Amino acid sequence: MKIRTWDKVQVMSGKDKDRGQISTVLQSFPDTNKVIVKDINVVTRHLKRQGTNPGQIIKMEKAIDASNVMLICPFTEKPTRVGFVKIEEKWVTKKFRFSKKALQEKGGEAKKYIIK
């Protein structure tokens, strides 16, 4: 999955009030390809009284599909697609994410635009 926890993302599709907003990912679920984004897709949940706990109304974020959000490039501050590049460090090959938008606009190698 190309979106990780604490990434800055922009909502590309979904509810009208959420579309175009920029926020951070609070949690990601790679097995279902869903993410929970801060203050996006907020729903109201009514909880019934249980034992000594009183009934209450809670507002919470629900998960949205990861394909509905786009990563914000830290180099250009624009929504970007994500690519992967493998880099050898000593005897280990590691896989890193890089910004395709920065690569397209500024040029050079993908190693220069690695997203941490």
N, CA, C and O atoms as a Tinker XYZ file with bonds, in Angstrom:
   464  protein
     1  N      0.840000   -1.173000    0.000000    73     2
     2  CA     0.000000    0.000000    0.000000    64     1     3
     3  C      0.891000    1.245000    0.000000    63     2     4     5
     4  O      1.917000    1.281000    0.680000    81     3
     5  N      0.500000    2.244000   -0.753000    73     3     6
     6  CA     1.358000    3.412000   -0.945000    64     5     7
     7  C      1.138000    4.509000    0.090000    63     6     8     9
     8  O      1.947000    5.431000    0.194000    81     7
     9  N      0.057000    4.422000    0.854000    73     7    10
    10  CA    -0.245000    5.411000    1.888000    64     9    11
    11  C      0.063000    4.798000    3.241000    63    10    12    13
    12  O     -0.335000    3.668000    3.522000    81    11
    13  N      0.773000    5.546000    4.084000    73    11    14
    14  CA     1.138000    5.059000    5.409000    64    13    15
    15  C      0.604000    5.999000    6.479000    63    14    16    17
    16  O      0.150000    7.105000    6.183000    81    15
    17  N      0.664000    5.544000    7.730000    73    15    18
    18  CA     0.231000    6.361000    8.857000    64    17    19
    19  C      1.101000    7.619000    8.946000    63    18    20    21
    20  O      2.310000    7.563000    8.720000    81    19
    21  N      0.486000    8.730000    9.270000    73    19    22
    22  CA     1.085000   10.067000    9.420000    64    21    23
    23  C      1.454000   10.723000    8.097000    63    22    24    25
    24  O      2.116000   11.761000    8.104000    81    23
    25  N      1.054000   10.158000    6.964000    73    23    26
    26  CA     1.253000   10.822000    5.674000    64    25    27
    27  C      0.265000   11.974000    5.548000    63    26    28    29
    28  O     -0.853000   11.904000    6.057000    81    27
    29  N      0.685000   13.028000    4.870000    73    27    30
    30  CA    -0.195000   14.154000    4.574000    64    29    31
    31  C     -0.863000   13.842000    3.236000    63    30    32    33
    32  O     -0.177000   13.616000    2.239000    81    31
    33  N     -2.202000   13.827000    3.209000    73    31    34
    34  CA    -2.931000   13.431000    2.002000    64    33    35
    35  C     -4.017000   14.445000    1.669000    63    34    36    37
    36  O     -4.433000   15.234000    2.517000    81    35
    37  N     -4.468000   14.406000    0.415000    73    35    38
    38  CA    -5.596000   15.206000   -0.038000    64    37    39
    39  C     -6.685000   14.246000   -0.491000    63    38    40    41
    40  O     -6.408000   13.275000   -1.196000    81    39
    41  N     -7.929000   14.516000   -0.085000    73    39    42
    42  CA    -9.065000   13.676000   -0.466000    64    41    43
    43  C     -9.456000   14.038000   -1.898000    63    42    44    45
    44  O     -9.752000   15.196000   -2.192000    81    43
    45  N     -9.455000   13.051000   -2.781000    73    43    46
    46  CA    -9.750000   13.292000   -4.182000    64    45    47
    47  C    -11.208000   13.002000   -4.533000    63    46    48    49
    48  O    -11.759000   13.645000   -5.427000    81    47
    49  N    -11.838000   12.059000   -3.858000    73    47    50
    50  CA   -13.240000   11.750000   -4.128000    64    49    51
    51  C    -13.914000   11.301000   -2.846000    63    50    52    53
    52  O    -13.258000   10.869000   -1.898000    81    51
    53  N    -15.220000   11.409000   -2.833000    73    51    54
    54  CA   -16.001000   11.059000   -1.657000    64    53    55
    55  C    -17.093000   12.089000   -1.448000    63    54    56    57
    56  O    -17.646000   12.611000   -2.416000    81    55
    57  N    -17.414000   12.391000   -0.192000    73    55    58
    58  CA   -18.453000   13.368000    0.119000    64    57    59
    59  C    -18.038000   14.755000   -0.369000    63    58    60    61
    60  O    -16.852000   15.083000   -0.405000    81    59
    61  N    -19.034000   15.564000   -0.745000    73    59    62
    62  CA   -18.758000   16.911000   -1.260000    64    61    63
    63  C    -18.008000   17.771000   -0.258000    63    62    64    65
    64  O    -17.106000   18.519000   -0.634000    81    63
    65  N    -18.375000   17.671000    1.025000    73    63    66
    66  CA   -17.721000   18.517000    2.027000    64    65    67
    67  C    -16.285000   18.078000    2.312000    63    66    68    69
    68  O    -15.486000   18.879000    2.797000    81    67
    69  N    -15.945000   16.820000    2.020000    73    67    70
    70  CA   -14.601000   16.307000    2.281000    64    69    71
    71  C    -13.664000   16.441000    1.084000    63    70    72    73
    72  O    -12.445000   16.478000    1.252000    81    71
    73  N    -14.225000   16.512000   -0.124000    73    71    74
    74  CA   -13.412000   16.519000   -1.339000    64    73    75
    75  C    -12.512000   17.745000   -1.390000    63    74    76    77
    76  O    -12.981000   18.868000   -1.206000    81    75
    77  N    -11.210000   17.537000   -1.641000    73    75    78
    78  CA   -10.253000   18.627000   -1.759000    64    77    79
    79  C     -9.561000   19.000000   -0.462000    63    78    80    81
    80  O     -8.616000   19.789000   -0.479000    81    79
    81  N    -10.009000   18.449000    0.671000    73    79    82
    82  CA    -9.391000   18.790000    1.950000    64    81    83
    83  C     -8.051000   18.073000    2.126000    63    82    84    85
    84  O     -7.856000   16.964000    1.628000    81    83
    85  N     -7.142000   18.719000    2.838000    73    83    86
    86  CA    -5.828000   18.149000    3.136000    64    85    87
    87  C     -5.770000   17.837000    4.623000    63    86    88    89
    88  O     -6.102000   18.679000    5.457000    81    87
    89  N     -5.347000   16.621000    4.949000    73    87    90
    90  CA    -5.272000   16.192000    6.343000    64    89    91
    91  C     -4.237000   15.082000    6.466000    63    90    92    93
    92  O     -3.579000   14.729000    5.487000    81    91
    93  N     -4.090000   14.528000    7.679000    73    91    94
    94  CA    -3.111000   13.464000    7.906000    64    93    95
    95  C     -3.807000   12.133000    8.131000    63    94    96    97
    96  O     -4.949000   12.081000    8.587000    81    95
    97  N     -3.110000   11.069000    7.807000    73    95    98
    98  CA    -3.631000    9.719000    7.992000    64    97    99
    99  C     -3.381000    9.302000    9.434000    63    98   100   101
   100  O     -2.242000    9.314000    9.900000    81    99
   101  N     -4.450000    8.932000   10.144000    73    99   102
   102  CA    -4.320000    8.492000   11.526000    64   101   103
   103  C     -3.999000    7.008000   11.617000    63   102   104   105
   104  O     -3.255000    6.582000   12.500000    81   103
   105  N     -4.560000    6.220000   10.700000    73   103   106
   106  CA    -4.357000    4.779000   10.741000    64   105   107
   107  C     -4.544000    4.222000    9.340000    63   106   108   109
   108  O     -5.382000    4.712000    8.583000    81   107
   109  N     -3.771000    3.204000    8.988000    73   107   110
   110  CA    -3.925000    2.567000    7.686000    64   109   111
   111  C     -4.129000    1.072000    7.876000    63   110   112   113
   112  O     -3.574000    0.467000    8.793000    81   111
   113  N     -4.932000    0.486000    6.997000    73   111   114
   114  CA    -5.243000   -0.935000    7.030000    64   113   115
   115  C     -4.869000   -1.546000    5.681000    63   114   116   117
   116  O     -5.700000   -1.572000    4.774000    81   115
   117  N     -3.630000   -2.043000    5.528000    73   115   118
   118  CA    -3.181000   -2.558000    4.235000    64   117   119
   119  C     -3.956000   -3.779000    3.748000    63   118   120   121
   120  O     -4.093000   -3.974000    2.540000    81   119
   121  N     -4.464000   -4.600000    4.659000    73   119   122
   122  CA    -5.170000   -5.810000    4.234000    64   121   123
   123  C     -6.502000   -5.494000    3.550000    63   122   124   125
   124  O     -6.926000   -6.234000    2.663000    81   123
   125  N     -7.171000   -4.399000    3.951000    73   123   126
   126  CA    -8.427000   -4.004000    3.322000    64   125   127
   127  C     -8.271000   -2.789000    2.420000    63   126   128   129
   128  O     -9.245000   -2.354000    1.804000    81   127
   129  N     -7.073000   -2.234000    2.328000    73   127   130
   130  CA    -6.755000   -1.067000    1.500000    64   129   131
   131  C     -7.585000    0.154000    1.893000    63   130   132   133
   132  O     -8.104000    0.868000    1.034000    81   131
   133  N     -7.703000    0.386000    3.209000    73   131   134
   134  CA    -8.462000    1.519000    3.723000    64   133   135
   135  C     -7.602000    2.347000    4.668000    63   134   136   137
   136  O     -6.640000    1.845000    5.250000    81   135
   137  N     -7.956000    3.616000    4.816000    73   135   138
   138  CA    -7.247000    4.519000    5.718000    64   137   139
   139  C     -8.259000    5.336000    6.516000    63   138   140   141
   140  O     -9.370000    5.590000    6.050000    81   139
   141  N     -7.864000    5.746000    7.725000    73   139   142
   142  CA    -8.649000    6.681000    8.518000    64   141   143
   143  C     -7.898000    8.005000    8.483000    63   142   144   145
   144  O     -6.737000    8.086000    8.884000    81   143
   145  N     -8.585000    9.049000    7.995000    73   143   146
   146  CA    -7.980000   10.368000    7.835000    64   145   147
   147  C     -8.609000   11.322000    8.848000    63   146   148   149
   148  O     -9.824000   11.318000    9.045000    81   147
   149  N     -7.779000   12.134000    9.483000    73   147   150
   150  CA    -8.237000   13.050000   10.528000    64   149   151
   151  C     -9.274000   14.036000    9.986000    63   150   152   153
   152  O     -9.035000   14.702000    8.979000    81   151
   153  N    -10.433000   14.125000   10.662000    73   151   154
   154  CA   -11.533000   15.043000   10.347000    64   153   155
   155  C    -12.147000   14.823000    8.966000    63   154   156   157
   156  O    -12.731000   15.751000    8.406000    81   155
   157  N    -12.031000   13.623000    8.403000    73   155   158
   158  CA   -12.625000   13.289000    7.112000    64   157   159
   159  C    -13.566000   12.099000    7.317000    63   158   160   161
   160  O    -13.248000   11.179000    8.070000    81   159
   161  N    -14.727000   12.115000    6.646000    73   159   162
   162  CA   -15.739000   11.067000    6.746000    64   161   163
   163  C    -16.187000   10.887000    8.202000    63   162   164   165
   164  O    -16.219000    9.771000    8.720000    81   163
   165  N    -16.531000   12.004000    8.850000    73   163   166
   166  CA   -16.961000   11.994000   10.248000    64   165   167
   167  C    -18.428000   11.584000   10.311000    63   166   168   169
   168  O    -19.269000   12.140000    9.604000    81   167
   169  N    -18.730000   10.600000   11.168000    73   167   170
   170  CA   -20.089000   10.113000   11.350000    64   169   171
   171  C    -20.477000   10.254000   12.819000    63   170   172   173
   172  O    -19.618000   10.315000   13.698000    81   171
   173  N    -21.793000   10.306000   13.070000    73   171   174
   174  CA   -22.313000   10.405000   14.429000    64   173   175
   175  C    -22.779000    9.021000   14.858000    63   174   176   177
   176  O    -23.518000    8.346000   14.141000    81   175
   177  N    -22.338000    8.619000   16.023000    73   175   178
   178  CA   -22.664000    7.290000   16.539000    64   177   179
   179  C    -23.411000    7.457000   17.865000    63   178   180   181
   180  O    -22.921000    8.131000   18.771000    81   179
   181  N    -24.587000    6.851000   17.981000    73   179   182
   182  CA   -25.382000    6.899000   19.212000    64   181   183
   183  C    -25.111000    5.630000   20.005000    63   182   184   185
   184  O    -25.373000    4.528000   19.524000    81   183
   185  N    -24.586000    5.780000   21.227000    73   183   186
   186  CA   -24.286000    4.634000   22.071000    64   185   187
   187  C    -25.342000    4.498000   23.156000    63   186   188   189
   188  O    -25.720000    5.476000   23.800000    81   187
   189  N    -25.808000    3.284000   23.348000    73   187   190
   190  CA   -26.816000    2.992000   24.354000    64   189   191
   191  C    -26.174000    2.899000   25.734000    63   190   192   193
   192  O    -24.992000    2.580000   25.859000    81   191
   193  N    -26.953000    3.177000   26.753000    73   191   194
   194  CA   -26.459000    3.071000   28.126000    64   193   195
   195  C    -26.129000    1.604000   28.417000    63   194   196   197
   196  O    -26.912000    0.706000   28.108000    81   195
   197  N    -24.959000    1.380000   29.016000    73   195   198
   198  CA   -24.539000    0.026000   29.392000    64   197   199
   199  C    -24.047000    0.050000   30.824000    63   198   200   201
   200  O    -22.997000    0.623000   31.113000    81   199
   201  N    -24.794000   -0.567000   31.717000    73   199   202
   202  CA   -24.412000   -0.597000   33.119000    64   201   203
   203  C    -24.399000    0.795000   33.716000    63   202   204   205
   204  O    -25.413000    1.493000   33.702000    81   203
   205  N    -23.260000    1.198000   34.238000    73   203   206
   206  CA   -23.159000    2.529000   34.863000    64   205   207
   207  C    -22.771000    3.607000   33.854000    63   206   208   209
   208  O    -22.845000    4.792000   34.177000    81   207
   209  N    -22.362000    3.232000   32.647000    73   207   210
   210  CA   -21.994000    4.220000   31.632000    64   209   211
   211  C    -23.252000    4.837000   31.020000    63   210   212   213
   212  O    -24.137000    4.104000   30.578000    81   211
   213  N    -23.351000    6.161000   30.986000    73   211   214
   214  CA   -24.541000    6.795000   30.405000    64   213   215
   215  C    -24.515000    6.698000   28.880000    63   214   216   217
   216  O    -23.459000    6.516000   28.273000    81   215
   217  N    -25.693000    6.823000   28.275000    73   215   218
   218  CA   -25.771000    6.866000   26.821000    64   217   219
   219  C    -25.146000    8.152000   26.310000    63   218   220   221
   220  O    -25.171000    9.172000   26.999000    81   219
   221  N    -24.586000    8.114000   25.108000    73   219   222
   222  CA   -23.918000    9.299000   24.589000    64   221   223
   223  C    -23.901000    9.297000   23.069000    63   222   224   225
   224  O    -24.138000    8.276000   22.423000    81   223
   225  N    -23.617000   10.460000   22.521000    73   223   226
   226  CA   -23.482000   10.621000   21.083000    64   225   227
   227  C    -22.020000   10.931000   20.795000    63   226   228   229
   228  O    -21.461000   11.882000   21.343000    81   227
   229  N    -21.402000   10.128000   19.934000    73   227   230
   230  CA   -19.974000   10.260000   19.629000    64   229   231
   231  C    -19.799000   10.584000   18.152000    63   230   232   233
   232  O    -20.464000    9.995000   17.300000    81   231
   233  N    -18.906000   11.517000   17.849000    73   231   234
   234  CA   -18.514000   11.778000   16.457000    64   233   235
   235  C    -17.165000   11.099000   16.239000    63   234   236   237
   236  O    -16.234000   11.294000   17.020000    81   235
   237  N    -17.064000   10.300000   15.173000    73   235   238
   238  CA   -15.835000    9.557000   14.915000    64   237   239
   239  C    -15.564000    9.484000   13.418000    63   238   240   241
   240  O    -16.481000    9.603000   12.605000    81   239
   241  N    -14.292000    9.286000   13.061000    73   239   242
   242  CA   -13.913000    9.150000   11.662000    64   241   243
   243  C    -14.062000    7.693000   11.245000    63   242   244   245
   244  O    -13.675000    6.785000   11.980000    81   243
   245  N    -14.623000    7.479000   10.069000    73   243   246
   246  CA   -14.738000    6.135000    9.512000    64   245   247
   247  C    -13.682000    5.983000    8.417000    63   246   248   249
   248  O    -13.205000    6.969000    7.855000    81   247
   249  N    -13.331000    4.745000    8.129000    73   247   250
   250  CA   -12.310000    4.453000    7.129000    64   249   251
   251  C    -12.830000    4.730000    5.720000    63   250   252   253
   252  O    -14.001000    4.498000    5.419000    81   251
   253  N    -11.932000    5.233000    4.858000    73   251   254
   254  CA   -12.244000    5.401000    3.442000    64   253   255
   255  C    -11.198000    4.635000    2.639000    63   254   256   257
   256  O    -10.125000    4.310000    3.148000    81   255
   257  N    -11.516000    4.355000    1.402000    73   255   258
   258  CA   -10.602000    3.589000    0.562000    64   257   259
   259  C     -9.346000    4.404000    0.256000    63   258   260   261
   260  O     -9.416000    5.616000    0.049000    81   259
   261  N     -8.225000    3.742000    0.231000    73   259   262
   262  CA    -6.946000    4.419000    0.005000    64   261   263
   263  C     -6.853000    5.001000   -1.399000    63   262   264   265
   264  O     -6.071000    5.923000   -1.635000    81   263
   265  N     -7.643000    4.474000   -2.338000    73   263   266
   266  CA    -7.607000    5.010000   -3.700000    64   265   267
   267  C     -8.309000    6.362000   -3.800000    63   266   268   269
   268  O     -8.189000    7.039000   -4.821000    81   267
   269  N     -9.037000    6.766000   -2.766000    73   267   270
   270  CA    -9.736000    8.053000   -2.768000    64   269   271
   271  C     -8.889000    9.196000   -2.224000    63   270   272   273
   272  O     -9.337000   10.342000   -2.210000    81   271
   273  N     -7.674000    8.901000   -1.776000    73   271   274
   274  CA    -6.783000    9.942000   -1.276000    64   273   275
   275  C     -5.480000    9.918000   -2.073000    63   274   276   277
   276  O     -5.100000    8.894000   -2.641000    81   275
   277  N     -4.806000   11.070000   -2.101000    73   275   278
   278  CA    -3.548000   11.179000   -2.821000    64   277   279
   279  C     -2.510000   11.811000   -1.905000    63   278   280   281
   280  O     -2.798000   12.785000   -1.208000    81   279
   281  N     -1.328000   11.268000   -1.908000    73   279   282
   282  CA    -0.241000   11.748000   -1.066000    64   281   283
   283  C      0.181000   13.147000   -1.489000    63   282   284   285
   284  O      0.256000   13.439000   -2.683000    81   283
   285  N      0.457000   14.017000   -0.518000    73   283   286
   286  CA     0.968000   15.360000   -0.797000    64   285   287
   287  C      2.490000   15.275000   -0.823000    63   286   288   289
   288  O      3.111000   14.827000    0.141000    81   287
   289  N      3.084000   15.708000   -1.929000    73   287   290
   290  CA     4.536000   15.662000   -2.102000    64   289   291
   291  C      5.205000   16.650000   -1.148000    63   290   292   293
   292  O      4.832000   17.823000   -1.140000    81   291
   293  N      6.183000   16.216000   -0.340000    73   291   294
   294  CA     6.855000   17.142000    0.564000    64   293   295
   295  C      7.766000   18.139000   -0.169000    63   294   296   297
   296  O      8.161000   19.150000    0.413000    81   295
   297  N      8.097000   17.869000   -1.419000    73   295   298
   298  CA     8.991000   18.739000   -2.182000    64   297   299
   299  C      8.232000   19.832000   -2.935000    63   298   300   301
   300  O      8.704000   20.966000   -3.017000    81   299
   301  N      7.043000   19.496000   -3.492000    73   299   302
   302  CA     6.282000   20.462000   -4.283000    64   301   303
   303  C      4.982000   20.899000   -3.622000    63   302   304   305
   304  O      4.337000   21.829000   -4.105000    81   303
   305  N      4.578000   20.253000   -2.529000    73   303   306
   306  CA     3.321000   20.538000   -1.824000    64   305   307
   307  C      2.100000   20.379000   -2.729000    63   306   308   309
   308  O      1.111000   21.092000   -2.562000    81   307
   309  N      2.161000   19.447000   -3.688000    73   307   310
   310  CA     1.037000   19.143000   -4.572000    64   309   311
   311  C      0.715000   17.655000   -4.453000    63   310   312   313
   312  O      1.577000   16.869000   -4.060000    81   311
   313  N     -0.524000   17.254000   -4.791000    73   311   314
   314  CA    -0.847000   15.820000   -4.784000    64   313   315
   315  C      0.014000   15.090000   -5.803000    63   314   316   317
   316  O      0.229000   15.582000   -6.911000    81   315
   317  N      0.503000   13.924000   -5.429000    73   315   318
   318  CA     1.417000   13.194000   -6.295000    64   317   319
   319  C      1.118000   11.706000   -6.301000    63   318   320   321
   320  O      0.530000   11.167000   -5.364000    81   319
   321  N      1.527000   11.069000   -7.358000    73   319   322
   322  CA     1.512000    9.618000   -7.399000    64   321   323
   323  C      2.812000    9.133000   -6.771000    63   322   324   325
   324  O      3.803000    9.863000   -6.714000    81   323
   325  N      2.791000    7.899000   -6.304000    73   323   326
   326  CA     3.936000    7.355000   -5.584000    64   325   327
   327  C      4.549000    6.221000   -6.398000    63   326   328   329
   328  O      3.843000    5.361000   -6.924000    81   327
   329  N      5.873000    6.238000   -6.492000    73   327   330
   330  CA     6.602000    5.159000   -7.123000    64   329   331
   331  C      7.545000    4.522000   -6.119000    63   330   332   333
   332  O      7.753000    5.058000   -5.031000    81   331
   333  N      8.104000    3.404000   -6.473000    73   331   334
   334  CA     9.038000    2.720000   -5.593000    64   333   335
   335  C     10.376000    2.550000   -6.290000    63   334   336   337
   336  O     10.438000    2.314000   -7.497000    81   335
   337  N     11.444000    2.674000   -5.515000    73   335   338
   338  CA    12.791000    2.478000   -6.034000    64   337   339
   339  C     13.550000    1.607000   -5.042000    63   338   340   341
   340  O     13.408000    1.770000   -3.830000    81   339
   341  N     14.353000    0.687000   -5.554000    73   339   342
   342  CA    15.161000   -0.173000   -4.691000    64   341   343
   343  C     16.580000    0.366000   -4.648000    63   342   344   345
   344  O     17.189000    0.645000   -5.681000    81   343
   345  N     17.099000    0.509000   -3.422000    73   343   346
   346  CA    18.441000    1.042000   -3.228000    64   345   347
   347  C     19.241000    0.049000   -2.404000    63   346   348   349
   348  O     18.775000   -0.437000   -1.373000    81   347
   349  N     20.457000   -0.251000   -2.870000    73   347   350
   350  CA    21.326000   -1.173000   -2.129000    64   349   351
   351  C     22.152000   -0.392000   -1.126000    63   350   352   353
   352  O     22.844000    0.562000   -1.480000    81   351
   353  N     22.071000   -0.810000    0.139000    73   351   354
   354  CA    22.886000   -0.239000    1.200000    64   353   355
   355  C     23.698000   -1.378000    1.801000    63   354   356   357
   356  O     23.148000   -2.265000    2.453000    81   355
   357  N     24.989000   -1.348000    1.580000    73   355   358
   358  CA    25.912000   -2.409000    1.997000    64   357   359
   359  C     25.466000   -3.732000    1.379000    63   358   360   361
   360  O     25.582000   -3.912000    0.166000    81   359
   361  N     24.952000   -4.669000    2.199000    73   359   362
   362  CA    24.557000   -5.973000    1.666000    64   361   363
   363  C     23.048000   -6.134000    1.607000    63   362   364   365
   364  O     22.550000   -7.219000    1.309000    81   363
   365  N     22.310000   -5.053000    1.892000    73   363   366
   366  CA    20.859000   -5.143000    1.972000    64   365   367
   367  C     20.238000   -4.256000    0.895000    63   366   368   369
   368  O     20.688000   -3.132000    0.672000    81   367
   369  N     19.203000   -4.768000    0.231000    73   367   370
   370  CA    18.446000   -3.972000   -0.724000    64   369   371
   371  C     17.177000   -3.501000   -0.043000    63   370   372   373
   372  O     16.402000   -4.311000    0.466000    81   371
   373  N     16.958000   -2.172000   -0.032000    73   371   374
   374  CA    15.776000   -1.606000    0.604000    64   373   375
   375  C     14.886000   -0.961000   -0.440000    63   374   376   377
   376  O     15.354000   -0.487000   -1.475000    81   375
   377  N     13.585000   -0.952000   -0.147000    73   375   378
   378  CA    12.597000   -0.392000   -1.054000    64   377   379
   379  C     12.068000    0.914000   -0.452000    63   378   380   381
   380  O     11.608000    0.935000    0.690000    81   379
   381  N     12.137000    2.004000   -1.227000    73   379   382
   382  CA    11.719000    3.316000   -0.757000    64   381   383
   383  C     10.646000    3.888000   -1.673000    63   382   384   385
   384  O     10.579000    3.545000   -2.853000    81   383
   385  N      9.795000    4.776000   -1.113000    73   383   386
   386  CA     8.796000    5.483000   -1.909000    64   385   387
   387  C      9.404000    6.788000   -2.420000    63   386   388   389
   388  O     10.211000    7.412000   -1.731000    81   387
   389  N      9.017000    7.196000   -3.624000    73   387   390
   390  CA     9.457000    8.495000   -4.134000    64   389   391
   391  C      8.291000    9.202000   -4.817000    63   390   392   393
   392  O      7.323000    8.568000   -5.236000    81   391
   393  N      8.399000   10.523000   -4.921000    73   391   394
   394  CA     7.353000   11.360000   -5.496000    64   393   395
   395  C      7.528000   11.450000   -7.008000    63   394   396   397
   396  O      8.569000   11.894000   -7.492000    81   395
   397  N      6.505000   11.025000   -7.753000    73   395   398
   398  CA     6.576000   11.113000   -9.206000    64   397   399
   399  C      6.386000   12.552000   -9.691000    63   398   400   401
   400  O      6.895000   12.923000  -10.748000    81   399
   401  N      5.651000   13.364000   -8.918000    73   399   402
   402  CA     5.417000   14.759000   -9.294000    64   401   403
   403  C      6.724000   15.558000   -9.237000    63   402   404   405
   404  O      7.021000   16.333000  -10.145000    81   403
   405  N      7.498000   15.365000   -8.168000    73   403   406
   406  CA     8.768000   16.080000   -8.038000    64   405   407
   407  C      9.753000   15.620000   -9.107000    63   406   408   409
   408  O     10.512000   16.426000   -9.646000    81   407
   409  N      9.738000   14.349000   -9.407000    73   407   410
   410  CA    10.622000   13.812000  -10.442000    64   409   411
   411  C     10.280000   14.417000  -11.802000    63   410   412   413
   412  O     11.172000   14.742000  -12.585000    81   411
   413  N      8.987000   14.564000  -12.076000    73   411   414
   414  CA     8.538000   15.120000  -13.350000    64   413   415
   415  C      8.864000   16.614000  -13.446000    63   414   416   417
   416  O      9.320000   17.079000  -14.491000    81   415
   417  N      8.634000   17.368000  -12.364000    73   415   418
   418  CA     8.829000   18.817000  -12.411000    64   417   419
   419  C     10.292000   19.226000  -12.323000    63   418   420   421
   420  O     10.736000   20.112000  -13.052000    81   419
   421  N     11.041000   18.585000  -11.432000    73   419   422
   422  CA    12.413000   19.014000  -11.178000    64   421   423
   423  C     13.452000   18.182000  -11.901000    63   422   424   425
   424  O     14.575000   18.642000  -12.107000    81   423
   425  N     13.098000   16.954000  -12.295000    73   423   426
   426  CA    14.027000   16.096000  -13.006000    64   425   427
   427  C     15.075000   15.493000  -12.090000    63   426   428   429
   428  O     15.037000   15.695000  -10.876000    81   427
   429  N     16.003000   14.756000  -12.665000    73   427   430
   430  CA    17.057000   14.115000  -11.873000    64   429   431
   431  C     16.744000   12.653000  -11.630000    63   430   432   433
   432  O     16.053000   12.014000  -12.422000    81   431
   433  N     17.257000   12.130000  -10.530000    73   431   434
   434  CA    17.061000   10.732000  -10.185000    64   433   435
   435  C     15.969000   10.592000   -9.135000    63   434   436   437
   436  O     15.686000   11.531000   -8.391000    81   435
   437  N     15.361000    9.417000   -9.081000    73   435   438
   438  CA    14.311000    9.144000   -8.109000    64   437   439
   439  C     14.862000    9.137000   -6.683000    63   438   440   441
   440  O     14.120000    9.383000   -5.732000    81   439
   441  N     16.157000    8.856000   -6.529000    73   439   442
   442  CA    16.774000    8.803000   -5.195000    64   441   443
   443  C     16.706000   10.144000   -4.476000    63   442   444   445
   444  O     16.721000   10.189000   -3.246000    81   443
   445  N     16.631000   11.253000   -5.246000    73   443   446
   446  CA    16.609000   12.577000   -4.657000    64   445   447
   447  C     15.253000   12.914000   -4.040000    63   446   448   449
   448  O     15.172000   13.818000   -3.208000    81   447
   449  N     14.199000   12.217000   -4.422000    73   447   450
   450  CA    12.834000   12.559000   -4.014000    64   449   451
   451  C     12.191000   11.470000   -3.166000    63   450   452   453
   452  O     10.991000   11.219000   -3.280000    81   451
   453  N     12.981000   10.826000   -2.320000    73   451   454
   454  CA    12.467000    9.759000   -1.452000    64   453   455
   455  C     11.609000   10.371000   -0.346000    63   454   456   457
   456  O     11.997000   11.351000    0.289000    81   455
   457  N     10.436000    9.774000   -0.128000    73   455   458
   458  CA     9.499000   10.217000    0.905000    64   457   459
   459  C      9.726000    9.356000    2.138000    63   458   460   461
   460  O      9.656000    8.129000    2.057000    81   459
   461  N      9.993000    9.977000    3.265000    73   459   462
   462  CA    10.253000    9.211000    4.491000    64   461   463
   463  C      9.030000    9.102000    5.324000    63   462   464
   464  O      9.063000    8.492000    6.392000    81   463
